[in-house]
Amino acid sequence: MAFMEGCCWSRTSERQVLRIRYKYLEAILRQEVGFFDSQETTSEIINIISKDTSLIQEVLSEKVPIFVMHTSVFMSGLAFSVYFSWRLSLVALPLLILLIIPGMIYGKYLMYLSKKSYAEFGKANTIVEQALTSIKTVYSFTAGRTIVGKYSAILNTTVKLGIKQGIAKGLAVGSTGLSFAIWAFIAWYGSRLVMYKGESGGRIYAAGISFILSGLSLGMALPDIKYFTEASVAATRIFKRIDRIPRIDGKDRKKGLVLDQVSGELEFDYVNFTYPSRPDTAVLRDFSLKIQAGKTVALVGASGSGKSTVIALLQRFYDAETGVLMVDGVDKEVTIEMD
């Protein structure tokens, strides 16, 4: 049975993560070009597809079956305890709240800290990636110490968050020590039931053992909340990208016009544009240009004057903020197909 359990859960996790990775990559490749302009976005994509999916797979293949097993033992042990001595179970049952509440509080607080830690690690990874991809520039300006200083400042923040996580985990795990006090109370109250209520010693013993095993299983199940919380945060990041609707959707064939014939006349009419990554820097201001079909036109200008931007708008990598860009007299509603 244990062999079948391991095989089934491992196979299930592999299939689920395979589908998640496929859907995630499909959704990412569907996004508009402006979505990738931010360096932080690129780093996040790499971290998600490499780390978050592996975390989900680990939870599905290992933590979920163990949690289900412990939960099943908890429920069955509780049922047997009620069967053998309902009086003992009724008195001891409220004491389980002392074990459940710390675990619930720990799970919610850990989710909050996990989100903040992930955001800080993302910033740190971005600094390293930018430094390595522009290493010549870093050497030219002797900016090594500056980069290390920024990186260390972010890591100091993550250390503080890690300490808070450790304190929360210590309180949650330490609270399970209350189980020993619960066991002592069960032994004392069981003896009172035998002495004054005529309960059978064997049934009291069976009820007490069942309740103790139930509590032990609950105590072993609660620490798994940490992994479920981390996997939940990771899944939230993944499905946030999967559910994102791109501003320019080349695969949505229900919208837009399909031209029967394209002659190639182009017209920019008072176009204004800024890149999403640099919203304070205007690249095109009231730009107008008309190109007749079949004509060859050269765009000449200094670096940063907008030559490449004109081509990017024409390819509809971006949409103009204001103004009109027309192909054969038709605005951007022309259908773009992406294979």
Secondary structure, 3 states (H helix, E strand, C coil): CHHHHHHHHHHHHHHHHHHHHHHHHHHHHHCCHHHHCCHHHHHHHHHHHHHHHHHHHHHHHHHHHHHHHHHHHHHHHHHHHHHHCHHHHHHHHHHHHHHHHHHHHHHHHHHHHHHHHHHHHHHHHHHHHHHHHCHHHHHHCCCHHHHHHHHHHHHHHHHHHHHHHHHHHHHHHHHCCHHHHHHHHHHHHHHHHHHHCCCCHHHHHHHHHHHHHHHHHHHHHHHHHHHHHHHHHHHHHHHHHHCCCCCCCCCCCCCCECCCCCCCCEEEEEEEEECCCCCCCEEEEEEEEEECCCCCCCCCCCCCCCHHHHHHHHCCCCCCCEEEEEECCECCCECCCCC
